[in-house]
Amino acid sequence: MLGINPSAWRDATEAMGERQAAITLAAIYQKGAQINDAGGYLRRLTDRVRDGKFTTWPMIMALLRADLDSKASSGVSEIGGDRRDLARQHLDAEERRQSTVPVSDALRQSLEKPK
């Protein structure tokens, strides 16, 4: 679907592990039209992992922030007030939905900091 060569996926899973590679692939998919060559992008990120220059956390945080920003601008914030409340609600809902992936207090606090 994204045009990623099986060897690029294999290299990514070897370098990152299956979970981190899957997160990276999901983020690439989420960015959609912003990425012209998903396979090439995955290969570049795989090389950066091998060089110790890439982790998925900044990518995850960027996606969370984009999601929160889009919800805030679409009026979802009526549920609970300011951006921090919205971030907290989003993370609480996400935690309930995926109870196997707990969200640390440090992650919550980093999302509460203003831009």
N, C-alpha and C positions, 0 to 999 in steps of 0.2 A: 504494500500500500504506500509506503514512503519511499520505496525504491532503494532500500538498504540491502547491500550485498550480504549473503550469509557469512562470508568471511569477515566482513566488518563487524557484524554482530558477535561472531565467535571471538574476535580479538577484544571487543569491548567487554564481554563477559569474563574473559581470562584476566584482563587488566583490572576491572572494577568489581567483579563479582556479579552474579545474576541480578541481585536486588538493585544495586546502584546502576547497572546497565539498563534495567527496566525503567527506573526512575528517569534516567537520562533520555531514553527513548520516548517516554510519555511527555517529557518537557519539550522535546523536539516536535512531537506531534502537536502539542498545545500551541507552540509558536506558529505553526502552520506556514502561512505565506511569507513570514519573515525570513525563513530559511530556504534558500534556493536548492541546495544539494544536501539532503538529510544524511545520506551515506558519507559524504565527504566531511560534514560537520561532526558526525559521530566518530569518524577516524581521527579528526583533529583533537577532539576531546579525549579520545583513548590515548593518543600520544601525550597529551598534557597530563593525564593520570599517571602514565609511566614516568614522566619527568617530575612528578610530585607537585604539579601546578594546577590541579583541578580536583574539586570535590563537588558533590551534587548539592550541598547545602545552599550555596548562593543561588543556584538555579531554582531550588525549591522555594526559597525565601522570595525571589523575584516573582514567581508564579503566585504565591500566596498574596503578596502585596498587590499584584495586578488584579487578582480576584477580589480582594477587599476593596480596592479602589473602584472597580466596576460596580460592585454592589452598593458602595457608598454613593456613587454618582447616579445610580438608578433608583434611589429612594429606599433601599432596603434598611438604611440607618434609622428609619422611623421606628423600628422594633426596639431599639435600645439606646439611642443617644449618639454620643460622639464616636470617633474612629476607634478609640481604644475599646469601647464597649462592643463595637461591631467585630473587631479582631478577636476579642475574647469569645463572643458568641459563635463566631465561625470556627474557632479552634475547639470549643466545647462540643459543637455539633459534629465536627470531623472526628473527634476522639470517640464520641458515642458510636458513630458510623463504623469506624475502624478501630475497635477496641484493642487490637493487637499491636497498634503503633501509638504508644503513649507520647504525649507532647510534654516536654520538660518545662519547668518554671522559667528557665533561662530563655527558651524559645518564646514563650508567652511574653516575657518582659521585653525581648528584642522587638517583637511586633508592636508593643505598646509605645515604643519610642517614636516621637514625631519625626517626620522626614527632615 
